[in-house]
Amino acid sequence: VLPRPCTVSSCIKAELGKQWYQRRVREHYYITNNLREVMGAATVLKKKIQELMNERDEALEKGDALEAELNDMKEQLLKAEFEKKELERRFRLTEDELDNQSQVRNELKKKSINLSVEDERIKDDMKSQVASINEMEELISLIDKRYEELELDYNETMEDLNAL
C-alpha cells in the first residue's frame, strides 16, 4: 500500500505538531533537571543548618559551663574577701600576708574579667550563628517556593504532553 500523499497544510500541521512536542519534551527535561538541582541544594542547606544548630548547642553548653565557672570564681572571690576581713580583725595581719591575699584577690578578679569577656564573645558568636540560621531558613523557604513553581510548571507540561 502506498502512503497517502499529504497536502502542504497537513504537512505543515504535522511538522508544527512535531516541533511543539519536541519543545515540550525539552521543557520537561529542563524542569526535571532543575528540580534535581533544587532538591540537591535543599539537602545541602538542610545539612548545613543541622551542623550550625549543633555548633550553636555546643556553644551554649560551653557558655553555660563558663558561666558556672564564673559564678564559682565570684563566690571564691567573696569568700576570700570575707576571710581577709576576718583575719585582719582577729590577728592584725602583717603587711606581707595582706599583700599575698590581695594578690590572690587580684588574680581572681582578672580571671573573673577574662571569663566575662569570653562569655560576651560566646554570646556574640551565638547571635551571629542564629542570624546565619535565619538566613538559611529564608533561603530554604525561597527554594521551596521555587520548587513548588517548577512543580506546577512540570505538571502543566505533563498535562499538555498527555493531552497530545
N, CA, C and O of each residue as an XYZ file, in Angstrom:
656
protein
N       0.853     -1.173      0.000
C       0.000      0.000      0.000
C       0.900      1.237      0.000
O       1.828      1.348      0.801
N       0.624      2.105     -0.858
C       1.392      3.342     -0.947
C       0.892      4.340      0.089
O      -0.305      4.416      0.369
N       1.837      5.115      0.662
C       1.382      6.129      1.629
C       0.563      7.199      0.921
O       0.784      7.534     -0.243
N      -0.378      7.706      1.671
C      -1.260      8.726      1.132
C      -0.482     10.029      0.965
O       0.196     10.451      1.902
N      -0.555     10.659     -0.160
C       0.167     11.926     -0.312
C      -0.454     12.981      0.618
O      -1.669     13.034      0.810
N       0.399     13.789      1.167
C      -0.122     14.791      2.098
C      -0.159     16.142      1.415
O       0.610     16.458      0.508
N      -1.104     16.913      1.913
C      -1.212     18.269      1.384
C      -0.201     19.136      2.110
O       0.349     18.734      3.136
N       0.042     20.313      1.583
C       1.009     21.228      2.187
C       0.542     21.594      3.596
O       1.340     21.606      4.533
N      -0.739     21.890      3.743
C      -1.220     22.312      5.060
C      -1.143     21.157      6.055
O      -0.819     21.388      7.220
N      -1.427     19.925      5.640
C      -1.339     18.813      6.584
C       0.115     18.515      6.932
O       0.409     18.133      8.064
N       1.028     18.684      5.979
C       2.455     18.503      6.274
C       2.946     19.579      7.239
O       3.727     19.301      8.149
N       2.479     20.816      7.029
C       2.878     21.909      7.933
C       2.344     21.644      9.329
O       3.050     21.829     10.320
N       1.075     21.203      9.402
C       0.486     20.894     10.702
C       1.254     19.774     11.394
O       1.515     19.839     12.595
N       1.606     18.767     10.642
C       2.352     17.647     11.229
C       3.717     18.110     11.720
O       4.151     17.714     12.801
N       4.398     18.945     10.940
C       5.721     19.450     11.346
C       5.606     20.349     12.572
O       6.434     20.266     13.479
N       4.589     21.205     12.609
C       4.383     22.080     13.774
C       4.066     21.252     15.017
O       4.555     21.555     16.106
N       3.261     20.223     14.862
C       2.952     19.345     15.996
C       4.198     18.635     16.501
O       4.409     18.495     17.706
N       5.005     18.195     15.569
C       6.256     17.529     15.948
C       7.187     18.490     16.682
O       7.782     18.120     17.694
N       7.317     19.722     16.180
C       8.164     20.731     16.841
C       7.622     21.068     18.228
O       8.381     21.197     19.189
N       6.296     21.210     18.319
C       5.686     21.526     19.626
C       5.981     20.398     20.623
O       6.346     20.650     21.771
N       5.817     19.154     20.166
C       6.077     18.007     21.041
C       7.543     17.985     21.480
O       7.836     17.757     22.654
N       8.463     18.223     20.538
C       9.886     18.233     20.886
C      10.204     19.350     21.886
O      10.992     19.155     22.811
N       9.587     20.515     21.694
C       9.800     21.626     22.629
C       9.278     21.248     24.022
O       9.917     21.546     25.032
N       8.149     20.612     24.065
C       7.588     20.187     25.356
C       8.497     19.145     26.039
O       8.679     19.181     27.256
N       9.054     18.238     25.264
C       9.971     17.240     25.828
C      11.212     17.927     26.381
O      11.667     17.592     27.475
N      11.774     18.900     25.627
C      12.938     19.645     26.127
C      12.595     20.392     27.418
O      13.384     20.406     28.364
N      11.413     21.012     27.449
C      10.987     21.723     28.665
C      10.864     20.745     29.838
O      11.241     21.058     30.967
N      10.333     19.567     29.550
C      10.193     18.545     30.602
C      11.567     18.165     31.168
O      11.740     18.096     32.385
N      12.541     17.920     30.285
C      13.888     17.568     30.762
C      14.519     18.729     31.529
O      15.170     18.518     32.553
N      14.328     19.954     31.035
C      14.866     21.137     31.722
C      14.269     21.263     33.128
O      14.997     21.484     34.096
N      12.975     21.124     33.235
C      12.309     21.228     34.541
C      12.770     20.100     35.460
O      13.040     20.328     36.639
N      12.859     18.897     34.930
C      13.299     17.756     35.742
C      14.713     17.984     36.267
O      14.985     17.727     37.439
N      15.616     18.464     35.413
C      16.990     18.748     35.845
C      17.016     19.854     36.890
O      17.755     19.760     37.870
N      16.214     20.905     36.695
C      16.141     21.980     37.686
C      15.631     21.455     39.027
O      16.138     21.830     40.084
N      14.635     20.596     38.973
C      14.099     20.018     40.220
C      15.177     19.208     40.942
O      15.285     19.281     42.166
N      15.964     18.448     40.207
C      17.045     17.675     40.827
C      18.060     18.601     41.482
O      18.500     18.358     42.606
N      18.433     19.674     40.766
C      19.405     20.628     41.333
C      18.862     21.302     42.579
O      19.576     21.453     43.570
N      17.603     21.706     42.532
C      16.993     22.374     43.693
C      16.929     21.418     44.877
O      17.218     21.809     46.008
N      16.560     20.193     44.629
C      16.473     19.216     45.729
C      17.866     18.946     46.304
O      18.015     18.803     47.518
N      18.875     18.875     45.450
C      20.245     18.683     45.936
C      20.689     19.859     46.781
O      21.284     19.675     47.842
N      20.405     21.061     46.321
C      20.781     22.264     47.085
C      20.036     22.314     48.409
O      20.611     22.692     49.430
N      18.769     21.937     48.403
C      17.992     21.945     49.647
C      18.564     20.942     50.639
O      18.618     21.222     51.837
N      18.987     19.793     50.164
C      19.573     18.785     51.056
C      20.868     19.312     51.667
O      21.109     19.145     52.863
N      21.696     19.945     50.845
C      22.958     20.509     51.358
C      22.672     21.587     52.390
O      23.323     21.641     53.434
N      21.699     22.444     52.100
C      21.364     23.516     53.040
C      20.808     22.960     54.347
O      21.121     23.473     55.421
N      20.000     21.933     54.265
C      19.458     21.324     55.487
C      20.581     20.732     56.328
O      20.565     20.851     57.554
N      21.561     20.092     55.678
C      22.693     19.551     56.425
C      23.493     20.663     57.079
O      23.918     20.536     58.227
N      23.699     21.760     56.347
C      24.455     22.896     56.891
C      23.731     23.511     58.078
O      24.359     23.873     59.073
N      22.416     23.630     57.979
C      21.631     24.165     59.100
C      21.768     23.250     60.308
O      21.916     23.729     61.432
N      21.720     21.941     60.090
C      21.860     21.000     61.207
C      23.231     21.145     61.854
O      23.354     21.112     63.079
N      24.271     21.308     61.016
C      25.617     21.498     61.560
C      25.688     22.774     62.380
O      26.268     22.790     63.466
N      25.097     23.849     61.859
C      25.105     25.120     62.593
C      24.332     25.010     63.905
O      24.734     25.575     64.922
N      23.231     24.284     63.870
C      22.454     24.108     65.101
C      23.257     23.298     66.124
O      23.210     23.585     67.320
N      23.992     22.288     65.651
C      24.842     21.504     66.560
C      25.936     22.384     67.150
O      26.235     22.303     68.341
N      26.535     23.230     66.301
C      27.575     24.135     66.801
C      26.990     25.112     67.812
O      27.627     25.424     68.818
N      25.780     25.594     67.546
C      25.127     26.513     68.477
C      24.890     25.819     69.817
O      25.132     26.400     70.875
N      24.412     24.561     69.765
C      24.182     23.811     71.005
C      25.480     23.625     71.787
O      25.501     23.760     73.010
N      26.559     23.313     71.074
C      27.856     23.161     71.733
C      28.301     24.471     72.363
O      28.821     24.492     73.479
N      28.091     25.566     71.636
C      28.474     26.881     72.165
C      27.635     27.226     73.402
O      28.147     27.807     74.358
N      26.365     26.873     73.379
C      25.508     27.116     74.544
C      25.996     26.321     75.749
O      26.057     26.838     76.865
N      26.342     25.063     75.513
C      26.853     24.235     76.613
C      28.156     24.810     77.160
O      28.368     24.864     78.371
N      29.014     25.233     76.255
C      30.284     25.820     76.678
C      30.040     27.112     77.446
O      30.696     27.374     78.455
N      29.092     27.921     76.967
C      28.747     29.159     77.646
C      28.194     28.902     79.043
O      28.514     29.626     79.985
N      27.365     27.870     79.175
C      26.819     27.520     80.494
C      27.931     27.089     81.439
O      27.943     27.464     82.611
N      28.871     26.293     80.916
C      29.984     25.845     81.755
C      30.843     27.043     82.189
O      31.266     27.123     83.342
N      31.093     27.967     81.261
C      31.880     29.151     81.604
C      31.146     30.039     82.602
O      31.755     30.632     83.492
N      29.838     30.118     82.439
C      29.053     30.920     83.376
C      29.092     30.306     84.776
O      29.205     31.025     85.769
N      28.997     28.970     84.854
C      29.087     28.298     86.149
C      30.468     28.523     86.766
O      30.591     28.762     87.968
N      31.497     28.445     85.932
C      32.855     28.676     86.422
C      33.014     30.123     86.898
O      33.662     30.383     87.912
N      32.416     31.058     86.156
C      32.458     32.462     86.557
C      31.757     32.653     87.898
O      32.255     33.376     88.761
N      30.627     32.024     88.074
C      29.908     32.130     89.352
C      30.728     31.535     90.496
O      30.757     32.083     91.598
N      31.390     30.416     90.227
C      32.258     29.818     91.248
C      33.395     30.770     91.607
O      33.735     30.934     92.778
N      33.976     31.392     90.587
C      35.068     32.341     90.831
C      34.572     33.532     91.656
O      35.257     33.989     92.571
N      33.381     34.028     91.328
C      32.829     35.147     92.087
C      32.597     34.745     93.540
O      32.874     35.502     94.470
N      32.082     33.530     93.703
C      31.854     33.028     95.064
C      33.178     32.893     95.819
O      33.274     33.260     96.990
N      34.184     32.370     95.146
C      35.502     32.259     95.766
C      36.058     33.634     96.117
O      36.690     33.816     97.158
N      35.811     34.601     95.232
C      36.268     35.964     95.490
C      35.589     36.535     96.736
O      36.243     37.142     97.584
N      34.287     36.337     96.839
C      33.565     36.822     98.033
C      34.073     36.147     99.300
O      34.260     36.790    100.333
N      34.294     34.835     99.201
C      34.814     34.113    100.368
C      36.196     34.620    100.754
O      36.494     34.778    101.938
N      37.042     34.876     99.753
C      38.391     35.369    100.028
C      38.337     36.735    100.701
O      39.092     37.005    101.635
N      37.437     37.597    100.222
C      37.312     38.915    100.843
C      36.812     38.813    102.287
O      37.285     39.523    103.174
N      35.852     37.921    102.500
C      35.329     37.740    103.854
C      36.412     37.203    104.790
O      36.572     37.678    105.914
N      37.147     36.209    104.306
C      38.226     35.636    105.122
C      39.299     36.680    105.425
O      39.857     36.703    106.522
N      39.581     37.535    104.457
C      40.575     38.584    104.665
C      40.145     39.505    105.809
O      40.944     39.836    106.684
N      38.899     39.905    105.791
C      38.400     40.794    106.844
C      38.440     40.119    108.220
O      38.787     40.733    109.229
N      38.079     38.857    108.221
C      38.105     38.111    109.494
C      39.519     38.013    110.057
O      39.748     38.216    111.249
N      40.442     37.703    109.186
C      41.827     37.567    109.644
C      42.405     38.900    110.122
O      43.129     38.952    111.117
N      42.080     39.960    109.414
C      42.550     41.280    109.846
C      42.008     41.614    111.242
O      42.725     42.126    112.102
N      40.777     41.322    111.429
C      40.147     41.630    112.702
C      40.740     40.788    113.825
O      40.990     41.315    114.909
N      40.970     39.520    113.604
C      41.449     38.624    114.656
C      42.932     38.785    114.950
O      43.325     38.960    116.104
N      43.743     38.729    113.928
C      45.183     38.610    114.140
C      45.981     39.837    113.723
O      47.198     39.860    113.909
N      45.354     40.825    113.182
C      46.038     42.009    112.672
C      47.229     41.584    111.808
O      48.397     41.651    112.192
N      46.841     41.146    110.624
C      47.806     40.525    109.707
C      48.987     41.439    109.398
O      48.881     42.666    109.407
N      50.088     40.803    109.131
C      51.286     41.558    108.759
C      51.147     42.063    107.322
O      50.272     41.615    106.582
N      51.981     42.959    106.950
C      51.937     43.565    105.623
C      52.140     42.524    104.519
O      51.480     42.594    103.483
N      53.036     41.569    104.725
C      53.296     40.523    103.717
C      52.062     39.659    103.500
O      51.730     39.334    102.360
N      51.386     39.288    104.566
C      50.201     38.446    104.433
C      49.083     39.195    103.699
O      48.374     38.617    102.876
N      48.939     40.470    104.005
C      47.925     41.269    103.310
C      48.236     41.374    101.816
O      47.339     41.256    100.980
N      49.500     41.596    101.488
C      49.888     41.684    100.070
C      49.594     40.369     99.339
O      49.124     40.369     98.201
N      49.879     39.254    100.012
C      49.650     37.941     99.417
C      48.161     37.728     99.131
O      47.792     37.291     98.041
N      47.320     38.034    100.100
C      45.883     37.852     99.899
C      45.350     38.816     98.845
O      44.454     38.468     98.076
N      45.890     40.002     98.812
C      45.480     40.977     97.806
C      45.848     40.486     96.404
O      45.101     40.674     95.444
N      47.012     39.855     96.316
C      47.445     39.294     95.034
C      46.479     38.192     94.579
O      46.103     38.132     93.408
N      46.088     37.338     95.501
C      45.142     36.260     95.166
C      43.819     36.865     94.692
O      43.240     36.425     93.698
N      43.358     37.874     95.417
C      42.103     38.515     95.047
C      42.213     39.158     93.666
O      41.282     39.064     92.866
N      43.337     39.810     93.377
C      43.528     40.419     92.061
C      43.557     39.371     90.954
O      43.006     39.595     89.876
N      44.183     38.246     91.206
C      44.195     37.165     90.230
C      42.789     36.643     89.989
O      42.398     36.380     88.851
N      42.036     36.498     91.064
C      40.650     36.051     90.898
C      39.828     37.085     90.130
O      38.978     36.724     89.316
N      40.077     38.353     90.383
C      39.384     39.402     89.642
C      39.750     39.344     88.163
O      38.887     39.486     87.296
N      41.043     39.133     87.878
C      41.478     39.030     86.491
C      40.810     37.840     85.797
O      40.342     37.949     84.664
N      40.774     36.707     86.498
C      40.119     35.526     85.931
C      38.639     35.800     85.701
O      38.068     35.391     84.690
N      38.025     36.498     86.656
C      36.610     36.836     86.521
C      36.384     37.736     85.315
O      35.429     37.541     84.563
N      37.254     38.714     85.129
C      37.139     39.615     83.972
C      37.351     38.833     82.681
O      36.608     39.013     81.716
N      38.360     37.968     82.660
C      38.620     37.165     81.455
C      37.432     36.276     81.120
O      37.068     36.136     79.952
N      36.826     35.676     82.138
C      35.658     34.820     81.891
C      34.474     35.656     81.403
O      33.694     35.199     80.567
N      34.338     36.870     81.919
C      33.259     37.747     81.455
C      33.459     38.102     79.981
O      32.505     38.102     79.203
N      34.688     38.401     79.607
C      34.994     38.729     78.209
C      34.714     37.509     77.320
O      34.124     37.644     76.248
N      35.135     36.334     77.762
C      34.903     35.105     76.996
C      33.400     34.832     76.857
O      32.929     34.404     75.803
N      32.665     35.085     77.930
C      31.216     34.890     77.899
C      30.576     35.827     76.872
O      29.691     35.407     76.127
N      31.005     37.070     76.824
C      30.477     38.024     75.849
C      30.820     37.599     74.423
O      29.998     37.721     73.514
N      32.033     37.102     74.238
C      32.433     36.635     72.901
C      31.552     35.471     72.451
O      31.115     35.413     71.302
N      31.303     34.558     73.366
C      30.460     33.399     73.036
C      29.034     33.862     72.722
O      28.405     33.354     71.794
N      28.531     34.815     73.487
C      27.190     35.337     73.210
C      27.128     35.969     71.822
O      26.154     35.776     71.095
N      28.167     36.724     71.451
C      28.220     37.334     70.119
C      28.267     36.261     69.041
O      27.602     36.378     68.012
N      29.057     35.208     69.280
C      29.129     34.093     68.316
C      27.758     33.444     68.152
O      27.342     33.134     67.036
N      27.066     33.242     69.259
C      25.744     32.611     69.188
C      24.765     33.507     68.426
O      23.941     33.006     67.661
N      24.847     34.822     68.627
C      23.967     35.737     67.899
C      24.225     35.643     66.400
O      23.285     35.618     65.606
N      25.501     35.591     66.012
C      25.821     35.501     64.585
C      25.370     34.153     64.014
O      24.934     34.084     62.865
N      25.472     33.080     64.812
C      25.003     31.778     64.342
C      23.487     31.777     64.166
O      22.970     31.205     63.207
N      22.782     32.414     65.086
C      21.323     32.497     64.962
C      20.956     33.286     63.706
O      20.039     32.909     62.976
N      21.679     34.387     63.458
C      21.423     35.177     62.249
C      21.692     34.341     61.001
O      20.936     34.408     60.032
N      22.755     33.561     61.024
C      23.095     32.697     59.891
C      22.017     31.645     59.675
O      21.642     31.365     58.536
N      21.521     31.066     60.747
C      20.455     30.061     60.643
C      19.194     30.703     60.075
O      18.509     30.100     59.248
N      18.884     31.921     60.513
C      17.707     32.614     59.986
C      17.850     32.852     58.489
O      16.882     32.696     57.745
N      19.047     33.228     58.038
C      19.278     33.428     56.613
C      19.114     32.115     55.852
O      18.542     32.086     54.762
N      19.622     31.026     56.436
C      19.487     29.713     55.793
C      18.004     29.319     55.688
O      17.570     28.784     54.668
N      17.242     29.588     56.744
C      15.816     29.256     56.722
C      15.094     30.064     55.655
O      14.209     29.536     54.981
N      15.452     31.338     55.486
C      14.846     32.141     54.439
C      15.201     31.584     53.062
O      14.357     31.530     52.167
N      16.451     31.174     52.904
C      16.888     30.602     51.636
C      16.147     29.311     51.331
O      15.747     29.078     50.190
N      15.965     28.484     52.326
C      15.215     27.233     52.125
C      13.772     27.542     51.753
O      13.184     26.868     50.908
N      13.207     28.556     52.384
C      11.839     28.960     52.063
C      11.747     29.382     50.600
O      10.795     29.020     49.909
N      12.739     30.153     50.122
C      12.753     30.572     48.721
C      12.912     29.367     47.790
O      12.276     29.291     46.738
N      13.764     28.439     48.191
C      13.963     27.226     47.375
C      12.673     26.415     47.324
O      12.287     25.930     46.260
N      12.008     26.267     48.459
C      10.740     25.527     48.493
C       9.706     26.204     47.603
O       8.955     25.523     46.906
N       9.656     27.534     47.615
C       8.713     28.278     46.793
C       9.029     28.044     45.315
O       8.127     27.792     44.516
N      10.316     28.129     44.952
C      10.736     27.903     43.570
C      10.439     26.459     43.153
O      10.044     26.204     42.016
N      10.629     25.537     44.063
C      10.342     24.128     43.793
C       8.854     23.956     43.484
O       8.494     23.243     42.547
N       8.004     24.596     44.252
C       6.562     24.497     44.011
C       6.203     25.089     42.652
O       5.367     24.538     41.936
N       6.838     26.221     42.291
C       6.580     26.824     40.989
C       7.017     25.883     39.860
O       6.292     25.696     38.883
N       8.194     25.301     40.003
C       8.690     24.369     38.985
C       7.810     23.122     38.903
O       7.575     22.578     37.824
N       7.333     22.687     40.061
C       6.470     21.506     40.082
C       5.150     21.798     39.360
O       4.650     20.949     38.621
N       4.584     22.993     39.569
C       3.360     23.381     38.863
C       3.616     23.439     37.357
O       2.802     22.958     36.569
N       4.736     24.021     36.961
C       5.095     24.111     35.551
C       5.287     22.711     34.969
O       4.863     22.432     33.848
N       5.914     21.858     35.726
C       6.133     20.466     35.307
C       4.782     19.765     35.111
O       4.569     19.082     34.110
N       3.884     19.940     36.067
C       2.567     19.293     35.982
C       1.787     19.810     34.765
O       1.117     19.038     34.078
N       1.878     21.120     34.503
C       1.197     21.670     33.329
C       1.792     21.093     32.048
O       1.064     20.764     31.111
N       3.097     20.977     32.015
C       3.767     20.420     30.839
C       3.344     18.968     30.617
O       3.071     18.544     29.494
N       3.298     18.227     31.712
C       2.901     16.811     31.606
C       1.441     16.696     31.141
O       1.102     15.802     30.366
N       0.585     17.600     31.617
C      -0.810     17.580     31.172
C      -0.883     17.898     29.681
O      -1.652     17.279     28.944
N      -0.071     18.874     29.237
C      -0.036     19.206     27.809
C       0.471     18.024     26.992
O      -0.054     17.739     25.916
N       1.486     17.340     27.499
C       2.025     16.168     26.784
C       1.006     15.037     26.744
O       0.855     14.357     25.730
N       0.320     14.849     27.846
C      -0.697     13.790     27.906
C      -1.884     14.111     27.009
O      -2.525     13.210     26.467
N      -2.173     15.394     26.856
C      -3.277     15.807     26.007
C      -3.003     15.502     24.544
O      -3.929     15.365     23.746
N      -1.728     15.397     24.199
C      -1.353     15.071     22.820
C      -1.660     13.635     22.575
O      -1.426     13.133     21.476
